[in-house]
């Protein structure tokens, strides 16, 4: 039911772009010829995709240019674009200050002569474009080689001959890709070492948790406000109390009276001997002993007065954080030293995995790790989590034959201590491999495919053999070549749009 609903919505969103109407009576403004010249150019900022009628000397040609920002694969807005066609040293050009449609500019040029030509598109924009993590605005250019023919029939035949014919091609217009989370990238070889995939447990980091221990025996009494798991607390905040009065043993009120009396007695004795010491009636050692006895009694009195009042112990939070676990119930009797409550700061976490001893030779070459929540919703690199390798085991025994590996990370995961995550441990290697983003793979009945770009609106569905993955990228052992451009985001949307029947792989692009 959910899949059917998604397909229905997708079909509406990704339906064919349809005919755009011109300013005159809604007539289709696309070129009359079905066979168009297809040109594509990339620089570090812009993808330029051009569809043009076959170029014939002396006859007006329609040139439709689509400009896509490579930073987010959305249409370029607010640009002034100049198209210049140069043939045998002769130039014709046209400047457009506004787009025909968002990201689309339509030019009309008359080629001056026959021969090899250059189509140059100069883009002047004030829009911030991402260039190596910095903002760029100014003029950028794209150049593409074309040919101008003497006769229209000759030009049409050349366009037909250049048309790519692939039986399993999937069409996806620029307007459709601009609406969704879509991207392409060029396949390149990169260093890709051993990846150890395992399941790891999330544990609280040392020092980030504190246990509250009963300092007196008594009955636990919670306040009116709720003390529950997960509630945030501040250091020094009162949480609950232990009612100590009325007990036959370990009566805190009796102890308080005894310590108070001892405090007053030792204080009076110390002050008396201090006066006598002025007249050399008592020795320095006797005075020092009386002073130490008084300071000890004073410390016991201050401690008891701080933590106990009116016959009860006031339990406060030793650190700021949240209540992780409550180990006692309201009205329960506790003894001295009994664990009552755990508070966690939850700022740092340990991720502990245990791997087979066969991986031991690789553990000294760990260069990072990726962490994925078990529901598969998010994946983080160790750098994203400001993490680091803490240690790994150097030996095993019969009781524990696996090797422990521990990483420390900032708590940015949407998990709680005690839960489990998928862990991809990356090791340094001297091998090179072709890799693609995990989202580029499409799985069908145990087989894997990627979409290889023929042009920015047509993609070949190609079978590949995949290798290991690190949570973000997957090694491709067979099926791709360096330099090919693939769909890195949105591959599944193209497939679903094709299945929904909204697209025809052999249909023309209409404006």
VONU-807474 format. One record per residue (C-alpha): z negated, y negated, x. Coordinates in nm, 2 decimals. Each point is the difference from the previous one (the first is absolute). Layout:
BEGIN
+--------+--------+--------+
!      Z !      Y !      X !
+--------+--------+--------+
!      Z !      Y !      X !
...
+--------+--------+--------+
This chain:
BEGIN
+--------+--------+--------+
!      Z !      Y !      X !
+--------+--------+--------+
!   0.00 !   0.00 !   0.00 !
!  -0.10 !  -0.24 !   0.28 !
!   0.32 !   0.09 !   0.20 !
!   0.22 !  -0.06 !  -0.31 !
!  -0.16 !  -0.34 !  -0.05 !
!   0.05 !  -0.09 !   0.36 !
!   0.36 !   0.10 !  -0.01 !
!   0.06 !  -0.20 !  -0.31 !
!  -0.15 !  -0.31 !   0.15 !
!   0.19 !   0.06 !   0.33 !
!   0.33 !   0.04 !  -0.19 !
!  -0.06 !  -0.34 !  -0.17 !
!  -0.10 !  -0.17 !   0.33 !
!   0.27 !   0.16 !   0.21 !
!   0.29 !   0.01 !  -0.24 !
!   0.34 !  -0.11 !   0.13 !
!   0.01 !  -0.36 !   0.10 !
!   0.27 !  -0.06 !  -0.27 !
!   0.25 !  -0.28 !   0.00 !
!  -0.11 !  -0.35 !   0.08 !
!   0.17 !  -0.26 !  -0.20 !
!   0.18 !  -0.30 !   0.15 !
!  -0.03 !  -0.35 !  -0.13 !
!   0.32 !   0.04 !  -0.20 !
!  -0.04 !   0.20 !  -0.32 !
!  -0.20 !   0.29 !   0.15 !
!   0.31 !   0.15 !   0.17 !
!  -0.07 !   0.25 !   0.28 !
!   0.02 !  -0.19 !   0.32 !
!   0.03 !   0.30 !   0.23 !
!   0.33 !   0.07 !   0.18 !
!   0.27 !   0.17 !  -0.20 !
!   0.05 !   0.26 !   0.27 !
!  -0.23 !   0.31 !  -0.01 !
!   0.05 !   0.06 !   0.37 !
!  -0.20 !  -0.26 !   0.20 !
!  -0.05 !  -0.06 !   0.37 !
!  -0.36 !   0.09 !   0.08 !
!  -0.17 !  -0.18 !   0.30 !
!  -0.35 !   0.03 !   0.12 !
!  -0.19 !  -0.19 !   0.27 !
!  -0.36 !  -0.01 !   0.12 !
!  -0.19 !  -0.23 !   0.22 !
!  -0.38 !  -0.02 !   0.06 !
!  -0.05 !  -0.20 !  -0.32 !
!   0.28 !   0.06 !  -0.26 !
!   0.20 !   0.29 !  -0.14 !
!   0.35 !  -0.13 !  -0.10 !
!   0.20 !   0.21 !  -0.24 !
!   0.35 !  -0.12 !  -0.09 !
!   0.24 !   0.12 !  -0.26 !
!   0.34 !  -0.16 !   0.01 !
!   0.34 !   0.05 !  -0.16 !
!   0.26 !   0.13 !   0.25 !
!   0.10 !  -0.29 !   0.22 !
!   0.37 !  -0.11 !  -0.03 !
!   0.15 !  -0.29 !   0.19 !
!   0.05 !  -0.30 !  -0.23 !
!  -0.18 !   0.15 !  -0.30 !
!  -0.35 !  -0.10 !  -0.11 !
!  -0.26 !   0.26 !   0.07 !
!  -0.34 !   0.03 !  -0.17 !
!  -0.29 !   0.07 !   0.24 !
!  -0.34 !   0.09 !  -0.14 !
!  -0.28 !  -0.01 !   0.25 !
!  -0.35 !   0.15 !  -0.06 !
!  -0.28 !  -0.13 !   0.22 !
!  -0.32 !   0.21 !   0.03 !
!  -0.31 !  -0.10 !   0.20 !
!  -0.09 !   0.29 !   0.24 !
!  -0.37 !  -0.10 !  -0.01 !
!  -0.04 !   0.12 !  -0.36 !
!   0.36 !   0.10 !  -0.11 !
!   0.00 !  -0.26 !  -0.27 !
!   0.29 !  -0.25 !  -0.07 !
!   0.04 !  -0.31 !   0.21 !
!  -0.08 !  -0.32 !  -0.20 !
!   0.09 !  -0.36 !   0.05 !
!   0.26 !   0.01 !   0.27 !
!   0.32 !  -0.19 !   0.08 !
!   0.26 !   0.25 !   0.11 !
!   0.34 !  -0.07 !   0.17 !
!   0.27 !   0.27 !   0.01 !
!   0.26 !  -0.04 !   0.28 !
!   0.30 !   0.23 !   0.02 !
!   0.18 !  -0.03 !   0.34 !
!   0.35 !   0.16 !   0.05 !
!   0.20 !  -0.05 !   0.31 !
!  -0.19 !  -0.32 !   0.08 !
!   0.05 !  -0.14 !  -0.35 !
!  -0.31 !  -0.06 !  -0.21 !
!  -0.08 !  -0.04 !  -0.37 !
!  -0.35 !  -0.05 !  -0.12 !
!  -0.21 !  -0.08 !  -0.31 !
!  -0.36 !  -0.12 !  -0.03 !
!  -0.23 !   0.09 !  -0.29 !
!  -0.32 !  -0.18 !  -0.06 !
!  -0.12 !   0.22 !  -0.28 !
!   0.01 !   0.38 !  -0.07 !
!   0.22 !   0.14 !  -0.27 !
!  -0.29 !   0.23 !  -0.08 !
!  -0.33 !   0.04 !   0.19 !
!   0.09 !   0.12 !   0.34 !
!   0.38 !   0.02 !  -0.08 !
!   0.26 !  -0.26 !   0.11 !
!   0.36 !   0.01 !  -0.11 !
!   0.27 !  -0.15 !   0.21 !
!   0.38 !  -0.05 !  -0.05 !
!   0.21 !  -0.02 !   0.31 !
!   0.37 !   0.01 !   0.07 !
!   0.08 !   0.19 !   0.33 !
!   0.24 !  -0.22 !   0.20 !
!   0.19 !   0.28 !   0.18 !
!   0.03 !   0.37 !   0.06 !
!  -0.20 !   0.18 !   0.27 !
!  -0.35 !   0.09 !   0.12 !
!  -0.26 !  -0.25 !  -0.13 !
!  -0.36 !  -0.09 !   0.02 !
!  -0.22 !  -0.08 !  -0.30 !
!  -0.29 !  -0.21 !   0.10 !
!  -0.29 !  -0.09 !  -0.24 !
!  -0.23 !  -0.28 !   0.12 !
!  -0.32 !  -0.02 !  -0.20 !
!  -0.21 !  -0.32 !   0.01 !
!  -0.34 !   0.06 !  -0.16 !
!  -0.34 !  -0.18 !  -0.03 !
!  -0.16 !   0.32 !  -0.13 !
!  -0.25 !   0.16 !   0.24 !
!   0.15 !   0.33 !   0.13 !
!  -0.21 !   0.25 !   0.19 !
!   0.11 !   0.03 !   0.36 !
!  -0.23 !   0.20 !   0.22 !
!  -0.31 !  -0.09 !  -0.20 !
!   0.09 !  -0.37 !   0.00 !
!   0.16 !  -0.23 !  -0.25 !
!   0.36 !  -0.11 !   0.06 !
!   0.22 !  -0.25 !  -0.17 !
!   0.33 !  -0.13 !   0.12 !
!   0.36 !   0.12 !   0.04 !
!   0.09 !   0.37 !   0.04 !
!   0.34 !   0.16 !   0.01 !
!   0.17 !   0.33 !  -0.08 !
!   0.35 !   0.09 !   0.13 !
!   0.22 !   0.29 !  -0.12 !
!   0.35 !   0.11 !   0.10 !
!   0.26 !   0.03 !  -0.27 !
!   0.38 !   0.02 !  -0.02 !
!   0.25 !  -0.21 !  -0.20 !
!   0.31 !   0.17 !  -0.13 !
!   0.35 !  -0.12 !  -0.08 !
!   0.03 !   0.17 !  -0.33 !
!  -0.25 !   0.07 !  -0.28 !
!   0.10 !   0.37 !  -0.03 !
!  -0.05 !   0.05 !   0.37 !
!  -0.35 !  -0.16 !  -0.02 !
!  -0.10 !   0.21 !  -0.30 !
!   0.11 !   0.32 !   0.17 !
!  -0.20 !  -0.09 !   0.31 !
!  -0.31 !  -0.06 !  -0.22 !
!   0.05 !   0.33 !  -0.17 !
!   0.03 !   0.18 !   0.33 !
!  -0.32 !  -0.16 !   0.13 !
!  -0.19 !   0.10 !  -0.30 !
!  -0.27 !   0.26 !   0.07 !
!   0.02 !   0.31 !  -0.21 !
!  -0.32 !   0.21 !  -0.01 !
!  -0.07 !   0.25 !  -0.28 !
!  -0.38 !  -0.05 !   0.00 !
!   0.00 !  -0.38 !   0.03 !
!  -0.25 !  -0.19 !  -0.21 !
!   0.07 !  -0.36 !  -0.11 !
!  -0.27 !  -0.26 !  -0.01 !
!   0.10 !  -0.36 !  -0.04 !
!  -0.16 !  -0.29 !   0.19 !
!  -0.13 !  -0.15 !  -0.32 !
!  -0.18 !   0.33 !  -0.07 !
!  -0.15 !   0.03 !   0.35 !
!  -0.12 !  -0.36 !  -0.02 !
!  -0.21 !   0.09 !  -0.30 !
!  -0.20 !   0.28 !   0.16 !
!  -0.19 !   0.09 !   0.31 !
!   0.30 !   0.08 !   0.22 !
!   0.09 !  -0.01 !   0.37 !
!   0.23 !   0.15 !   0.26 !
!  -0.04 !   0.05 !   0.37 !
!   0.20 !   0.13 !   0.29 !
!  -0.09 !   0.34 !   0.13 !
!  -0.11 !  -0.01 !   0.37 !
!  -0.16 !   0.24 !   0.24 !
!  -0.36 !  -0.07 !   0.09 !
!  -0.28 !   0.17 !   0.20 !
!  -0.16 !   0.25 !  -0.23 !
!  -0.27 !   0.23 !   0.14 !
!  -0.20 !   0.28 !  -0.14 !
!  -0.16 !  -0.08 !  -0.34 !
!  -0.31 !   0.20 !  -0.10 !
!  -0.04 !   0.00 !  -0.38 !
!  -0.34 !   0.10 !  -0.13 !
!  -0.26 !  -0.08 !  -0.27 !
!  -0.29 !  -0.22 !   0.12 !
!  -0.33 !  -0.10 !  -0.16 !
!  -0.11 !  -0.36 !  -0.04 !
!  -0.36 !  -0.05 !   0.13 !
!  -0.22 !  -0.31 !   0.03 !
!  -0.01 !  -0.15 !   0.35 !
!  -0.32 !   0.02 !   0.20 !
!  -0.23 !  -0.29 !  -0.08 !
!   0.17 !  -0.09 !  -0.32 !
!  -0.25 !   0.19 !  -0.22 !
!  -0.38 !  -0.03 !  -0.03 !
!  -0.24 !   0.23 !  -0.18 !
!  -0.31 !  -0.13 !  -0.17 !
!  -0.31 !   0.22 !   0.05 !
!  -0.32 !  -0.01 !  -0.20 !
!  -0.28 !  -0.16 !   0.20 !
!  -0.27 !   0.10 !  -0.25 !
!  -0.05 !   0.27 !  -0.26 !
!   0.03 !  -0.11 !  -0.36 !
!   0.20 !  -0.02 !  -0.32 !
!   0.35 !  -0.16 !   0.02 !
!   0.05 !  -0.29 !  -0.24 !
!   0.35 !  -0.16 !  -0.04 !
!   0.02 !  -0.36 !  -0.13 !
!   0.16 !  -0.09 !  -0.33 !
!   0.34 !  -0.07 !   0.17 !
!   0.20 !   0.30 !   0.09 !
!  -0.02 !   0.16 !   0.34 !
!   0.31 !   0.22 !   0.00 !
!   0.25 !   0.15 !   0.25 !
!   0.26 !  -0.25 !   0.11 !
!  -0.20 !  -0.31 !  -0.07 !
!   0.01 !  -0.27 !   0.27 !
!  -0.32 !  -0.11 !   0.16 !
!  -0.11 !  -0.27 !   0.25 !
!  -0.23 !   0.04 !   0.30 !
!  -0.36 !  -0.05 !  -0.11 !
!   0.08 !   0.04 !  -0.37 !
!  -0.28 !   0.18 !  -0.20 !
!   0.14 !   0.32 !  -0.14 !
!  -0.30 !   0.19 !  -0.15 !
!  -0.37 !   0.07 !   0.06 !
!  -0.23 !   0.30 !   0.06 !
!  -0.31 !  -0.02 !  -0.22 !
!  -0.28 !   0.11 !   0.23 !
!  -0.32 !  -0.10 !  -0.19 !
!  -0.19 !   0.26 !  -0.20 !
!   0.07 !   0.29 !   0.23 !
!  -0.29 !   0.21 !   0.13 !
!   0.17 !   0.05 !   0.34 !
!   0.18 !  -0.26 !   0.21 !
!  -0.11 !  -0.28 !  -0.23 !
!   0.17 !  -0.30 !   0.14 !
!  -0.25 !  -0.24 !  -0.16 !
!  -0.28 !   0.17 !   0.19 !
!   0.20 !  -0.01 !   0.32 !
!   0.08 !  -0.37 !  -0.05 !
!  -0.38 !  -0.08 !  -0.04 !
!  -0.08 !   0.20 !   0.31 !
!   0.26 !  -0.17 !   0.21 !
!  -0.09 !  -0.34 !  -0.13 !
!  -0.37 !   0.06 !   0.09 !
!   0.10 !   0.12 !   0.34 !
!   0.21 !  -0.31 !   0.05 !
!  -0.29 !  -0.24 !  -0.09 !
!  -0.25 !   0.20 !   0.22 !
!   0.22 !   0.02 !   0.31 !
!   0.09 !  -0.37 !  -0.04 !
!  -0.37 !  -0.10 !  -0.02 !
!  -0.09 !   0.22 !   0.30 !
!   0.29 !  -0.14 !   0.21 !
!  -0.10 !  -0.36 !  -0.08 !
!  -0.37 !   0.07 !   0.08 !
!   0.08 !   0.16 !   0.34 !
!   0.25 !  -0.28 !   0.08 !
!  -0.29 !  -0.25 !  -0.03 !
!  -0.23 !   0.23 !   0.21 !
!   0.27 !   0.03 !   0.27 !
!  -0.01 !  -0.38 !   0.05 !
!  -0.36 !   0.04 !   0.12 !
!   0.08 !   0.32 !   0.21 !
!  -0.22 !   0.20 !  -0.23 !
!   0.28 !   0.26 !  -0.06 !
!   0.26 !   0.11 !   0.24 !
!   0.37 !  -0.06 !  -0.01 !
!   0.07 !   0.37 !  -0.06 !
!  -0.23 !   0.00 !  -0.31 !
!   0.17 !  -0.31 !  -0.13 !
!   0.34 !   0.15 !   0.05 !
!  -0.10 !   0.32 !  -0.18 !
!  -0.13 !  -0.20 !  -0.30 !
!   0.32 !  -0.20 !   0.00 !
!   0.22 !   0.31 !  -0.01 !
!  -0.21 !   0.15 !  -0.28 !
!   0.04 !  -0.32 !  -0.20 !
!   0.38 !  -0.03 !   0.05 !
!   0.05 !   0.37 !  -0.11 !
!  -0.21 !  -0.06 !  -0.31 !
!   0.19 !  -0.32 !  -0.07 !
!   0.34 !   0.18 !   0.03 !
!  -0.11 !   0.27 !  -0.23 !
!  -0.12 !  -0.25 !  -0.25 !
!   0.32 !  -0.21 !   0.00 !
!   0.21 !   0.32 !  -0.03 !
!  -0.19 !   0.12 !  -0.30 !
!  -0.01 !  -0.34 !  -0.16 !
!   0.38 !  -0.03 !   0.04 !
!   0.09 !   0.34 !  -0.14 !
!  -0.28 !   0.06 !  -0.25 !
!  -0.14 !  -0.22 !  -0.28 !
!  -0.23 !   0.07 !  -0.29 !
!  -0.03 !   0.37 !   0.09 !
!   0.38 !   0.06 !   0.04 !
!   0.27 !   0.01 !   0.27 !
!   0.29 !  -0.24 !  -0.05 !
!   0.32 !   0.18 !   0.12 !
!   0.26 !  -0.25 !   0.14 !
!   0.35 !   0.04 !   0.13 !
!   0.00 !   0.02 !   0.39 !
!   0.37 !  -0.10 !   0.02 !
!   0.26 !  -0.16 !  -0.22 !
!   0.25 !   0.24 !  -0.16 !
!   0.01 !   0.22 !  -0.30 !
!  -0.21 !   0.28 !  -0.14 !
!   0.17 !   0.32 !   0.11 !
!  -0.25 !   0.26 !  -0.13 !
!  -0.32 !   0.00 !  -0.20 !
!  -0.22 !   0.30 !   0.08 !
!  -0.30 !  -0.06 !  -0.23 !
!  -0.04 !  -0.06 !  -0.37 !
!  -0.20 !  -0.26 !  -0.19 !
!  -0.36 !   0.13 !  -0.04 !
!   0.04 !   0.27 !   0.27 !
!  -0.29 !   0.06 !   0.24 !
!   0.10 !  -0.05 !   0.37 !
!  -0.18 !   0.09 !   0.32 !
!  -0.03 !  -0.20 !   0.32 !
!   0.33 !   0.05 !   0.20 !
!   0.21 !   0.12 !  -0.29 !
!   0.36 !  -0.13 !  -0.02 !
!   0.05 !  -0.22 !  -0.30 !
!   0.33 !  -0.19 !   0.03 !
!   0.30 !  -0.05 !   0.23 !
!   0.17 !  -0.34 !   0.05 !
!   0.34 !  -0.03 !   0.16 !
!   0.18 !  -0.30 !   0.14 !
!   0.33 !   0.18 !  -0.01 !
!   0.16 !  -0.23 !   0.25 !
!   0.12 !   0.27 !   0.23 !
!   0.09 !   0.36 !  -0.06 !
!   0.05 !   0.31 !   0.21 !
!   0.30 !   0.23 !  -0.06 !
!  -0.08 !   0.34 !   0.13 !
!   0.26 !   0.28 !   0.03 !
!  -0.01 !   0.34 !   0.15 !
!   0.32 !   0.15 !   0.15 !
!   0.10 !   0.33 !   0.16 !
!  -0.07 !   0.05 !   0.37 !
!   0.38 !   0.04 !   0.05 !
!   0.03 !  -0.38 !  -0.03 !
!  -0.25 !  -0.07 !   0.28 !
!   0.26 !  -0.07 !   0.26 !
!   0.13 !  -0.29 !  -0.22 !
!  -0.34 !  -0.16 !  -0.08 !
!  -0.01 !  -0.19 !   0.33 !
!   0.32 !  -0.17 !  -0.10 !
!  -0.09 !  -0.14 !  -0.34 !
!   0.16 !  -0.34 !  -0.06 !
!  -0.09 !  -0.06 !  -0.36 !
!  -0.04 !   0.15 !  -0.34 !
!   0.10 !  -0.07 !  -0.36 !
!  -0.23 !   0.05 !  -0.30 !
!   0.12 !   0.08 !  -0.35 !
!  -0.21 !   0.02 !  -0.31 !
!   0.01 !   0.35 !  -0.15 !
!   0.16 !  -0.14 !  -0.32 !
!   0.29 !  -0.11 !   0.22 !
!  -0.01 !  -0.36 !  -0.13 !
!  -0.05 !  -0.18 !   0.33 !
!   0.04 !   0.07 !   0.37 !
!  -0.16 !  -0.20 !   0.28 !
!   0.05 !  -0.01 !   0.38 !
!  -0.29 !   0.00 !   0.23 !
!   0.09 !  -0.36 !   0.09 !
!  -0.01 !  -0.10 !  -0.37 !
!  -0.36 !   0.12 !  -0.01 !
!  -0.10 !  -0.15 !   0.34 !
!  -0.08 !   0.36 !   0.09 !
!  -0.04 !   0.18 !   0.33 !
!  -0.05 !   0.35 !   0.13 !
!  -0.37 !   0.07 !   0.07 !
!   0.00 !   0.35 !   0.14 !
!   0.14 !   0.35 !  -0.02 !
!  -0.17 !   0.33 !   0.09 !
!   0.03 !   0.15 !   0.34 !
!  -0.10 !   0.35 !  -0.09 !
!  -0.04 !   0.25 !  -0.29 !
!  -0.23 !   0.29 !  -0.08 !
!   0.00 !   0.30 !  -0.23 !
!  -0.19 !  -0.19 !  -0.27 !
!   0.23 !  -0.30 !   0.01 !
!   0.34 !   0.11 !   0.14 !
!   0.18 !  -0.33 !  -0.09 !
!   0.01 !  -0.32 !   0.20 !
!  -0.15 !  -0.31 !  -0.16 !
!   0.18 !  -0.34 !   0.02 !
!  -0.17 !  -0.32 !  -0.11 !
!   0.16 !  -0.34 !  -0.07 !
!  -0.19 !  -0.32 !  -0.11 !
!   0.17 !  -0.24 !  -0.24 !
!  -0.08 !  -0.30 !  -0.21 !
!  -0.07 !   0.09 !  -0.36 !
!   0.33 !  -0.11 !  -0.16 !
!   0.07 !   0.34 !  -0.16 !
!  -0.05 !   0.04 !  -0.37 !
!  -0.22 !   0.30 !   0.06 !
!  -0.37 !   0.07 !   0.03 !
!  -0.19 !   0.17 !   0.28 !
!   0.01 !   0.37 !  -0.05 !
!   0.35 !   0.02 !  -0.14 !
!   0.31 !   0.13 !   0.18 !
!   0.32 !  -0.16 !   0.13 !
!   0.33 !   0.13 !   0.15 !
!   0.00 !  -0.08 !   0.37 !
!   0.31 !  -0.02 !   0.22 !
!  -0.10 !   0.00 !   0.37 !
!   0.27 !  -0.15 !   0.22 !
!   0.03 !   0.11 !   0.36 !
!   0.21 !  -0.15 !   0.29 !
!   0.32 !   0.18 !   0.07 !
!   0.31 !  -0.04 !   0.21 !
!   0.23 !   0.13 !  -0.27 !
!   0.24 !  -0.21 !  -0.21 !
!   0.08 !   0.06 !  -0.36 !
!   0.18 !  -0.15 !  -0.30 !
!  -0.25 !  -0.11 !  -0.26 !
!   0.02 !  -0.14 !  -0.35 !
!  -0.27 !  -0.15 !  -0.23 !
!  -0.17 !   0.26 !  -0.21 !
!   0.12 !  -0.17 !  -0.32 !
!   0.37 !   0.04 !   0.11 !
!  -0.02 !   0.38 !  -0.06 !
!   0.10 !   0.14 !  -0.34 !
!  -0.11 !   0.36 !  -0.07 !
!   0.19 !   0.23 !  -0.23 !
!  -0.10 !   0.37 !  -0.03 !
!  -0.14 !   0.01 !   0.35 !
!   0.30 !  -0.18 !   0.16 !
!  -0.02 !  -0.35 !   0.14 !
!   0.26 !  -0.28 !  -0.02 !
!   0.04 !  -0.36 !   0.11 !
!   0.24 !  -0.26 !  -0.13 !
!   0.23 !  -0.12 !   0.27 !
!   0.16 !  -0.34 !  -0.06 !
!   0.38 !  -0.01 !  -0.03 !
!  -0.01 !  -0.36 !  -0.10 !
!  -0.28 !  -0.20 !  -0.16 !
!   0.09 !   0.12 !  -0.34 !
!   0.10 !   0.37 !   0.07 !
!  -0.21 !   0.27 !   0.16 !
!   0.06 !   0.36 !   0.11 !
!  -0.26 !   0.26 !  -0.10 !
!  -0.03 !   0.20 !   0.32 !
!  -0.21 !   0.32 !   0.07 !
!  -0.23 !  -0.02 !   0.30 !
!  -0.24 !   0.23 !   0.18 !
!  -0.34 !  -0.17 !   0.05 !
!  -0.26 !   0.06 !   0.27 !
!  -0.35 !  -0.12 !   0.03 !
!  -0.13 !  -0.32 !  -0.16 !
!  -0.28 !  -0.24 !   0.09 !
!  -0.07 !  -0.13 !  -0.35 !
!   0.24 !  -0.29 !   0.03 !
!   0.31 !   0.14 !   0.16 !
!   0.16 !   0.35 !   0.01 !
!   0.21 !   0.15 !   0.28 !
!   0.36 !   0.09 !  -0.09 !
!   0.12 !   0.30 !   0.20 !
!   0.35 !   0.03 !  -0.16 !
!   0.22 !  -0.20 !  -0.24 !
!  -0.01 !  -0.36 !   0.14 !
!   0.15 !  -0.18 !   0.30 !
!  -0.14 !  -0.30 !   0.19 !
!   0.14 !  -0.33 !  -0.14 !
!   0.05 !   0.12 !  -0.36 !
!  -0.16 !  -0.22 !  -0.26 !
!  -0.22 !   0.17 !  -0.27 !
!  -0.20 !  -0.10 !  -0.30 !
!  -0.35 !  -0.03 !   0.12 !
!  -0.16 !  -0.12 !  -0.33 !
!   0.12 !   0.08 !  -0.35 !
!   0.19 !   0.32 !   0.06 !
!  -0.17 !   0.17 !  -0.29 !
!   0.10 !  -0.29 !  -0.23 !
!   0.36 !   0.04 !   0.09 !
!  -0.02 !   0.37 !  -0.08 !
!  -0.18 !  -0.06 !  -0.33 !
!   0.25 !  -0.27 !  -0.10 !
!   0.28 !   0.24 !   0.07 !
!  -0.17 !   0.28 !  -0.20 !
!  -0.05 !  -0.24 !  -0.30 !
!   0.37 !  -0.03 !  -0.03 !
!   0.00 !  -0.38 !   0.04 !
!   0.22 !   0.02 !   0.31 !
!   0.34 !   0.14 !   0.10 !
!   0.04 !   0.07 !   0.37 !
!   0.37 !  -0.09 !  -0.03 !
!  -0.04 !  -0.31 !  -0.21 !
!   0.11 !  -0.34 !   0.13 !
!  -0.24 !  -0.29 !   0.05 !
!   0.06 !  -0.26 !  -0.27 !
!  -0.10 !  -0.37 !   0.00 !
+--------+--------+--------+
